[in-house]
């Protein structure tokens, strides 16, 4: 993963995926998400097991297209790739990155709000990595149903979310350790606090159990956790 610039962004009162965030996004993820490379590599490895020829591979919240790029290198024209974003800055970065493949009809980068719309695809792999947590809770069941309804038989959803602890005391401990990790990765106490405040009401996590119940409620037959680090978790769900 190539780092474009070091994350020294100063968020406003409400978090936004603006130009400054997009420019520093790779560094931000590497320093803010625990075991980031392990999680990304595991998502890639699982995706390669379930991708079916002549189906769509979908990345919900594709940001700059890092996850899509690896899968494109693996499968190329054997699949159709659809990236979904709402941030104009991220859309510009992804469209610039994949311009030639977009022109060739292999890749689509769509501006689409999952609260009200979903791409009309037949997907064998859908990535939803640190995306659902940014949608209001009341929309998540419907979004999950849309994902299931647009997944082919034998296809997979890879879901990664920040999660709440099962109780207040455990959650507080996990959050404290998470902030220690961010400090160890070079963020100051002020930077950590400013980002925390800006994300309030924007990033709204649920418990791991609640995420698993959503997956089961919409119809996924097999659900399992493939990665967990304190208050972050990843699941694979098969149709």
C-alpha positions as CSV (number, residue, x, y, z in Angstrom):
1,X,0.0,0.0,0.0
2,X,1.5,3.3,-1.1
3,X,1.3,6.2,1.4
4,X,0.4,9.4,-0.3
5,X,0.9,11.7,2.6
6,X,1.2,11.5,6.4
7,X,-2.1,12.0,8.2
8,X,-2.0,15.4,9.9
9,X,-5.6,16.3,9.1
10,X,-7.5,18.5,11.5
11,X,-11.2,17.4,11.4
12,X,-14.0,19.9,11.8
13,X,-16.8,19.5,14.3
14,X,-18.4,16.8,12.1
15,X,-16.2,14.2,10.3
16,X,-16.2,14.3,6.5
17,X,-14.3,12.3,3.9
18,X,-13.0,15.5,2.2
19,X,-10.0,16.2,0.1
20,X,-7.6,16.3,3.0
21,X,-8.8,13.0,4.3
22,X,-8.6,11.4,0.9
23,X,-5.0,12.6,0.4
24,X,-3.9,11.0,3.7
25,X,-6.3,8.1,3.7
26,X,-3.8,5.3,3.2
27,X,-1.6,6.5,6.1
28,X,-4.7,7.2,8.2
29,X,-5.9,3.6,7.9
30,X,-2.5,2.1,8.5
31,X,-2.1,4.0,11.7
32,X,-5.7,3.9,12.9
33,X,-6.9,0.4,12.2
34,X,-5.2,-2.4,14.2
35,X,-3.6,-5.2,12.2
36,X,-4.7,-3.3,9.1
37,X,-2.6,-5.2,6.6
38,X,-3.6,-8.6,8.2
39,X,-7.2,-7.7,7.9
40,X,-6.9,-6.5,4.3
41,X,-4.9,-9.5,3.2
42,X,-7.4,-11.9,4.8
43,X,-10.3,-10.1,3.0
44,X,-8.4,-10.6,-0.2
45,X,-7.6,-14.2,0.4
46,X,-11.2,-15.0,1.3
47,X,-12.5,-13.0,-1.7
48,X,-10.3,-15.1,-4.1
49,X,-12.0,-18.3,-2.8
50,X,-15.5,-17.2,-3.5
51,X,-15.2,-15.0,-6.7
52,X,-17.1,-16.6,-9.5
53,X,-16.3,-16.0,-13.2
54,X,-18.5,-13.5,-15.0
55,X,-20.1,-12.1,-11.9
56,X,-19.7,-8.8,-10.2
57,X,-17.2,-8.0,-7.4
58,X,-18.6,-5.1,-5.4
59,X,-16.8,-2.8,-3.0
60,X,-19.2,-0.7,-0.9
61,X,-17.4,2.3,0.3
62,X,-14.5,1.7,-2.1
63,X,-12.7,5.0,-1.1
64,X,-9.5,5.2,-3.2
65,X,-9.9,1.7,-4.6
66,X,-7.1,-0.1,-2.7
67,X,-9.0,-3.3,-2.2
68,X,-10.4,-3.3,-5.7
69,X,-7.0,-2.9,-7.2
70,X,-5.7,-6.1,-5.7
71,X,-8.7,-8.1,-6.9
72,X,-8.4,-6.5,-10.3
73,X,-4.8,-7.7,-10.5
74,X,-6.1,-11.2,-9.6
75,X,-9.2,-11.6,-11.8
76,X,-9.0,-8.8,-14.5
77,X,-11.6,-9.0,-17.2
78,X,-13.1,-12.3,-15.8
79,X,-15.2,-10.2,-13.5
80,X,-17.0,-6.8,-13.5
81,X,-15.9,-4.5,-10.7
82,X,-18.3,-2.0,-9.1
83,X,-17.1,0.5,-6.5
84,X,-19.7,2.5,-4.5
85,X,-18.9,5.8,-2.8
86,X,-20.6,9.0,-1.6
87,X,-17.5,11.1,-1.0
88,X,-16.7,13.3,-4.0
89,X,-13.0,13.4,-3.0
90,X,-12.8,9.6,-2.9
91,X,-14.8,9.3,-6.1
92,X,-12.3,11.5,-7.9
93,X,-9.4,9.5,-6.6
94,X,-10.9,6.1,-7.6
95,X,-12.0,7.3,-11.0
96,X,-8.5,8.7,-11.7
97,X,-6.9,5.5,-10.6
98,X,-9.1,3.2,-12.7
99,X,-9.7,5.6,-15.7
100,X,-8.5,3.2,-18.3
101,X,-10.4,0.2,-16.9
102,X,-13.5,2.4,-16.6
103,X,-13.2,3.3,-20.2
104,X,-12.8,-0.4,-21.1
105,X,-16.0,-1.3,-19.2
106,X,-14.3,-3.5,-16.6
107,X,-14.7,-1.1,-13.7
108,X,-17.6,1.2,-12.6
109,X,-17.2,3.8,-9.8
110,X,-20.6,4.9,-8.8
111,X,-21.8,7.8,-6.6
112,X,-24.5,6.1,-4.7
113,X,-26.1,6.5,-1.3
114,X,-26.8,3.0,0.2
115,X,-29.7,4.4,2.3
116,X,-31.8,4.9,-0.8
117,X,-30.2,2.9,-3.7
118,X,-28.1,-0.2,-4.5
119,X,-26.3,-1.2,-7.7
120,X,-28.2,-3.7,-9.9
121,X,-25.6,-6.4,-9.9
122,X,-25.2,-10.2,-9.5
123,X,-22.2,-10.3,-7.1
124,X,-20.2,-13.3,-6.0
125,X,-18.1,-11.2,-3.7
126,X,-19.1,-8.0,-1.9
127,X,-16.7,-6.1,0.3
128,X,-18.3,-3.9,3.1
129,X,-15.1,-2.9,5.0
130,X,-15.6,-0.2,7.6
131,X,-18.5,1.2,5.7
132,X,-21.8,0.1,7.3
133,X,-20.8,1.8,10.5
134,X,-21.1,5.2,8.8
135,X,-24.8,4.6,7.9
136,X,-27.6,5.3,10.4
137,X,-28.6,2.2,12.3
138,X,-32.2,2.4,11.1
139,X,-31.0,1.8,7.5
140,X,-28.6,-1.1,8.1
141,X,-31.1,-4.0,8.0
142,X,-32.4,-2.8,4.6
143,X,-28.8,-2.3,3.3
144,X,-27.9,-5.8,4.4
145,X,-31.0,-7.2,2.7
146,X,-29.9,-5.4,-0.5
147,X,-26.5,-7.0,-0.2
148,X,-28.0,-10.5,0.2
149,X,-30.5,-10.0,-2.6
150,X,-27.7,-9.1,-5.0
151,X,-25.5,-12.0,-4.1
152,X,-25.4,-15.1,-6.2
153,X,-25.8,-18.6,-4.8
154,X,-22.4,-19.5,-3.2
155,X,-21.3,-15.9,-3.1
156,X,-19.8,-14.2,-0.1
157,X,-20.1,-10.9,1.8
158,X,-17.0,-9.8,3.7
159,X,-18.1,-7.4,6.4
160,X,-15.6,-5.5,8.7
161,X,-16.9,-3.1,11.4
162,X,-15.8,-1.3,14.5
163,X,-17.9,-2.8,17.3
164,X,-19.0,-2.1,20.8
165,X,-18.0,-4.3,23.7
166,X,-20.6,-6.6,25.2
167,X,-20.8,-4.4,28.3
168,X,-19.8,-0.9,29.3
169,X,-16.8,-1.9,31.4
170,X,-15.4,-4.2,28.6
171,X,-16.1,-1.6,26.0
172,X,-14.3,1.1,28.0
173,X,-11.2,-1.2,28.3
174,X,-11.2,-2.0,24.6
175,X,-11.5,1.7,23.7
176,X,-8.7,2.7,26.0
177,X,-6.4,0.1,24.5
178,X,-7.4,1.2,21.0
179,X,-6.4,4.8,21.8
180,X,-3.1,3.6,23.2
181,X,-2.5,1.9,19.9
182,X,-3.2,5.2,18.1
183,X,-0.8,7.0,20.4
184,X,1.9,4.4,19.8
185,X,1.4,5.0,16.0
186,X,2.2,8.7,16.4
187,X,-1.1,10.4,17.1
188,X,-1.2,13.1,19.8
189,X,-3.8,13.1,22.6
190,X,-5.2,16.2,21.0
191,X,-5.5,14.6,17.5
192,X,-7.2,11.5,19.0
193,X,-9.7,13.6,21.0
194,X,-10.5,15.9,18.0
195,X,-11.2,12.9,15.8
196,X,-13.2,11.2,18.5
197,X,-15.5,14.2,18.9
198,X,-15.8,14.7,15.1
199,X,-16.9,11.1,14.7
200,X,-19.6,11.2,17.3
201,X,-23.0,10.6,15.6
202,X,-21.2,9.9,12.3
203,X,-19.5,6.5,13.1
204,X,-22.0,4.5,15.2
205,X,-20.9,1.0,16.0
206,X,-23.0,-1.9,17.1
207,X,-22.1,-5.0,19.1
208,X,-20.6,-8.0,17.3
209,X,-23.7,-10.0,18.2
210,X,-26.0,-7.4,16.6
211,X,-24.0,-7.5,13.4
212,X,-24.2,-11.3,13.3
213,X,-27.9,-11.1,13.9
214,X,-28.3,-8.7,10.9
215,X,-26.5,-11.2,8.7
216,X,-28.6,-14.1,9.7
217,X,-31.9,-12.1,9.6
218,X,-31.5,-11.3,5.9
219,X,-30.8,-14.9,4.9
220,X,-27.1,-15.6,4.9
221,X,-26.7,-19.4,5.5
222,X,-23.2,-19.5,7.0
223,X,-21.7,-16.7,9.1
224,X,-18.4,-16.7,10.9
225,X,-15.9,-14.3,12.3
226,X,-12.6,-14.4,10.5
227,X,-10.8,-11.6,12.3
228,X,-11.1,-9.8,15.7
229,X,-9.0,-7.3,17.5
230,X,-10.7,-5.8,20.6
231,X,-13.3,-3.4,19.1
232,X,-12.9,-4.3,15.5
233,X,-14.2,-7.5,13.8
234,X,-14.6,-9.1,10.4
235,X,-17.2,-11.7,9.2
236,X,-17.7,-13.8,6.2
237,X,-21.3,-14.6,5.3
238,X,-22.2,-17.0,2.5
239,X,-25.4,-17.2,0.5
